[in-house]
Amino acid sequence: MHQPAVSHSSMANAIRALAMDAVEQAKSGHPGMPMGMADVATVLFTQHLKYDPEHPGWPDRDRFILSAGHGSMLLYAVLHLAGYADMTIDELRRFRQLGSKTAGHPEYGHAAGIETTTGPLGQGLANGVGMALAERLLAARFGADLVDHYTYVLAGDGCLMEGVSQEAITLAGHLKLSRLIVLFDDNKISIDGPTSLSTSEDESGRFVAAGWRVLEADGHDPDAVQKALLDARKPGDRPSMIRCRTIIGYGAPSKAGTAATHGSPLGEKEVAGAREKLGWKHPPFVVPNEIVSAWRGAGARGGADYAAWRKRLAAAPAEKRAEFERMTAGELPAAFAAVIESIKAKAAAEKPKLATRQCSGNVLDELVKIMPELIGGSADLTGSVNTHAKTMKVVKAGDFAGGYIHYGVREHGMAAAMNGMALHGGVIPYGGTFLVFTDYCRPSIRLSALMGLRVVYVMTHDSIGLGEDGPTHQPVEHLAALRAIPNLQVFRPADMVETAECWALALASTETPSVLVLTRQALPALRTIHTRENLCARGAYVAIETTGPRRVSLLATGSEIPIAVEAQAKLAGEGIEAAVVSMPCWSLFERQTAAYREQVLGAGTLKVAVEAAIGFGWERWTGPEGGFVGMKGFGASAPAGDLYKHFGITADAVVAAVKARL
Ligand SMILES: Cc1ncc(C[n+]2csc(CCOP(=O)(O)OP(=O)(O)O)c2C)c(N)n1
C-alpha cells in the first residue's frame, strides 16, 4: 500500500482549499461537493486508481468519471495535485474563465484526465457503464495482459434521481459489470435543500434489486473508505456501489451540511472560518511543498504499472499487438475502402429495391467481418432496425466475446453507454431504435456531438412511411431537431449505394457522431451507375441532370427521392426541365464551396423541396421564392401509400408546386 509522507487530512484539505479558493476567485461554482468528497477522492487517487499522469492516454488506465460534474473543482484539484501537466495552478486560478482548461463543468478534451464531459446529471454514470462494458469487450478480445482495469464513477443524489441512472444501473447489473464501482456521495442535499423534499427512495435497495453489491462507508473516515474500496475490488460478479455518507461543504463552519454550500461561493468570512476549522493556514492557491510532493508521489505510483504494461504489449504476438494498436488508435482496417467499394459496385449492378434499414443491415454484414471493433446493439428493436449483423454473437454477462448488445428498452441508457464506449476507445459503438425515439436519446446525442465522439445512431422508421403504427411513431420534427445540433451528421440515404456511402462517412468521422435516418419501406435503386467517388461525401449532389438548361431543381432526401424522380419525368413531359438533387447530409453540404453549392442547387433555378417531415430549415436551400412539399403537422395511422396521398406528398403535388411558382 502506498504510504504518503503527510497525513491523509492535509492531502484532502488541499482539495478542499483549492475548491474554495477557485470558486471564490471565479465568484461562481460549487464548493460543497468537492469539500464533502475530498476524503473519498484522496483515498481513491492515492491508494486505488491506476493511472500515470505522464501517460494519461494509457489504454489500460482505470477510468474516473465525475458524474456530479458541478463538483468540477474536485477533479481539477486532484489532477493538479497528482501531477497532470495540463492542470497547472494557473488553470485553477482561471476556473470558469474563457479559454481555460477549467470550465464550469468538466469538458472532455480540455485537459488530460477529464474522461468525459459531465454536468447533465446522470450522464456520467451511464457513460461509466459504457466504459466498463468496453473494458470487458476488449479484455475478451485481447486478454487481461493488455486490458484489465476498473471504472470508478462519483455520483451524487442528483445523478441517482435522474431517470437515465435507472437504465444504466439495471443494464450494468444485468451484464454483471464487476469492474464498475460507483461512489455515491450520500450527503442528502441538493439545490432546493434536503433531498427529503423530493425523494424517499431506498437507494441501496434499488442497487441491490438491480444486482449490485452495496457497501457503506463514512465518507470522512479514510480507513472505512479504504476498506470499502478493497471490498468493492474483490473479484465477484457484480458491479459495486459504495454509499459514502458525507457532509456537503465539510469544514465550512456555519454552512456545512446545508444547500448553501452547493452552488455558490462560501464568502470571505466562511472561507476564513473553514481554513481555521480545517487547520489550513496557507494563503489562497498555495499548497505547501510537502503536501504537493506527497500527492505527486501518489500520482507517480502508476509509472511502474505503466512500464510493465508496455513490456507486456511489446511481448505480445505481432499480429495481436498491431490489431490492438490499430483499434485503440481508432483507425479503420486496411480493407475498409475495398469492402465499401465492392458493396457499392454490387448494388449499382443489381439495383435492389430495399428499405434503407435493410441496406444498412447489408452493409453491417460485410463490415463486421473486418471490424471486430464494431459493437452493435438496439433498444429492443433488433429485428426492426437491422442492427444485428449475421455473424455477430450476442454479448452476455460472463461472455464478452460477442459484439452485439441487447440494450433492452433503454434508449437513453444505450446512447449514454455508447458515448462511454467511444470515450473508452478501442471499440466503435452503433445502436438503433426508431427515429421518433431519438427524443429519448437526445441528451446523450447532444453530448456525443459536444464531445466529438464517433458514435453511430441507426434510426429507422423515419417518417409517415412507417404506416400503420400511427402518429406516436411517425417522426415529423425529428430531422429538423437533429439537424439543429452542431457537429452532428444527419444522413438520410435514398438507396443501397447511398446507404453504403453514408456508413463509410460515419465510420470515417472520428470526431463527429452520425445519425443514419432509414426507412421501413422499400425504395427503388437511385444509383445504378457505379462511381468510385463517394457522392454523399459532399452532402448533396445532382442525381439526375437535365438535358437542356435547368429551370427547376427538385431537392429531396431518402424516401422522397422516388417522388422527385417521378415529378421530374412529369415535368419533362410538359416541357419543364428539372434536375433531381439528392441531399443526404445537409451539414456536409454546408461545408462545400459556394461554387459547388451553387452548381448543385442550380443558380437562378426554382427550387422545390420534398421531404416527409416538417419543412423547418428547408428555406435555407429553397430560398424565399421556393416551395416545400411535406408535413405540416402530425401523421396518422394508415397504410403508408394512403398516408402519402392523404398528406399530399406526391409527384403531382410537387409538379403543382413547381407550376404555381414558374
Ligand atoms: C439534468 C440536470 N438537471 C439539473 C441540473 C442542475 N443541477 C446541478 S447540481 C443539481 C443538484 C444535484 O444535487 P446532488 O447530486 O446531491 O449534488 P450536491 O448537492 O451533493 O453537490 C442540479 C439540480 C443538472 N446539472 N443536470
The ligand as an SDF file (V2000), in Angstrom:
LIG
                    3D

 26 27  0  0  0  0  0  0  0  0999 V2000
  -30.0140   17.0100  -15.9270 C   0  0  0  0  0  0  0  0  0  0  0  0
  -29.7140   18.0920  -14.9440 C   0  0  0  0  0  0  0  0  0  0  0  0
  -30.7050   18.6970  -14.3000 N   0  0  0  0  0  0  0  0  0  0  0  0
  -30.4580   19.6980  -13.4480 C   0  0  0  0  0  0  0  0  0  0  0  0
  -29.1920   20.1260  -13.2190 C   0  0  0  0  0  0  0  0  0  0  0  0
  -28.9170   21.2960  -12.2950 C   0  0  0  0  0  0  0  0  0  0  0  0
  -28.2580   20.8010  -11.0710 N   0  0  0  0  0  0  0  0  0  0  0  0
  -26.9540   20.8640  -10.8880 C   0  0  0  0  0  0  0  0  0  0  0  0
  -26.4590   20.2080   -9.4350 S   0  0  0  0  0  0  0  0  0  0  0  0
  -28.0410   19.8510   -9.0040 C   0  0  0  0  0  0  0  0  0  0  0  0
  -28.3460   19.1950   -7.6860 C   0  0  0  0  0  0  0  0  0  0  0  0
  -27.5350   17.9960   -7.5030 C   0  0  0  0  0  0  0  0  0  0  0  0
  -27.6290   17.5090   -6.2170 O   0  0  0  0  0  0  0  0  0  0  0  0
  -26.5400   16.4880   -5.7110 P   0  0  0  0  0  0  0  0  0  0  0  0
  -26.2540   15.4990   -6.7400 O   0  0  0  0  0  0  0  0  0  0  0  0
  -26.9690   15.9990   -4.3870 O   0  0  0  0  0  0  0  0  0  0  0  0
  -25.2450   17.3780   -5.5930 O   0  0  0  0  0  0  0  0  0  0  0  0
  -24.6580   18.0650   -4.2760 P   0  0  0  0  0  0  0  0  0  0  0  0
  -25.7210   18.9710   -3.7690 O   0  0  0  0  0  0  0  0  0  0  0  0
  -24.3470   16.9810   -3.3500 O   0  0  0  0  0  0  0  0  0  0  0  0
  -23.4780   18.8220   -4.7850 O   0  0  0  0  0  0  0  0  0  0  0  0
  -28.9190   20.2460  -10.0020 C   0  0  0  0  0  0  0  0  0  0  0  0
  -30.3880   20.0750   -9.9360 C   0  0  0  0  0  0  0  0  0  0  0  0
  -28.1620   19.4630  -13.9210 C   0  0  0  0  0  0  0  0  0  0  0  0
  -26.8860   19.8010  -13.7860 N   0  0  0  0  0  0  0  0  0  0  0  0
  -28.4390   18.4360  -14.7420 N   0  0  0  0  0  0  0  0  0  0  0  0
  1  2  1  0
  2  3  1  0
  2 26  2  0
  3  4  2  0
  4  5  1  0
  5  6  1  0
  5 24  2  0
  6  7  1  0
  7  8  2  0
  7 22  1  0
  8  9  1  0
  9 10  1  0
 10 11  1  0
 10 22  2  0
 11 12  1  0
 12 13  1  0
 13 14  1  0
 14 15  2  0
 14 16  1  0
 14 17  1  0
 17 18  1  0
 18 19  2  0
 18 20  1  0
 18 21  1  0
 22 23  1  0
 24 25  1  0
 24 26  1  0
M  CHG  1   7   1
M  END
$$$$
